[in-house]
Amino acid sequence: MRTLRLLEVAAQAERLRLRAMLQRNLIRLAWAVGSAMFVAATIVCGHVAAIAAMSERLTLAQASGLVALADLVIAVILAVVVSHSRISAGERAALTLRRDAMSGIGSGLSWAALLPILFGLLRRRYF
């Protein structure tokens, strides 16, 4: 019975941790969106300045085309970098640890013993 109580406490603690993490990440997301708006405005100003500088020697269409081509090259380079991103060793180790822990729980406890705890948590959470 002690194991079941520990599992219940662990589940409640995890729920609290996830709620706090979600709140923190939502605040970080709001700040990131604000920051992204200023980055976008800076990039637009840089493009306008580059086109204005090049338009002294080129037509407006040619200058805009060169800036667009440079943007395309940068976008392709970034896409290649992102496509080669692989799972890290730390992520792989954490995934293995989680799988091992879950298989250990499954062999040590029966689902019939866990159902009352799970229903109790759901009832407190949603009802």
Contacts in CASP RR format, 6 or more apart in sequence:
PFRMAT RR
TARGET T0000
AUTHOR 0000-0000-0000
METHOD contacts of the structure
MODEL  1
MRTLRLLEVAAQAERLRLRAMLQRNLIRLAWAVGSAMFVAATIVCGHVAA
IAAMSERLTLAQASGLVALADLVIAVILAVVVSHSRISAGERAALTLRRD
AMSGIGSGLSWAALLPILFGLLRRRYF
3 109 0 8 1.000
4 109 0 8 1.000
4 113 0 8 1.000
4 114 0 8 1.000
4 117 0 8 1.000
7 105 0 8 1.000
7 109 0 8 1.000
7 114 0 8 1.000
7 117 0 8 1.000
8 117 0 8 1.000
8 121 0 8 1.000
11 117 0 8 1.000
11 121 0 8 1.000
12 121 0 8 1.000
15 121 0 8 1.000
15 125 0 8 1.000
47 67 0 8 1.000
50 63 0 8 1.000
50 67 0 8 1.000
51 60 0 8 1.000
51 63 0 8 1.000
51 64 0 8 1.000
51 67 0 8 1.000
54 62 0 8 1.000
54 63 0 8 1.000
54 66 0 8 1.000
54 67 0 8 1.000
55 63 0 8 1.000
58 66 0 8 1.000
END
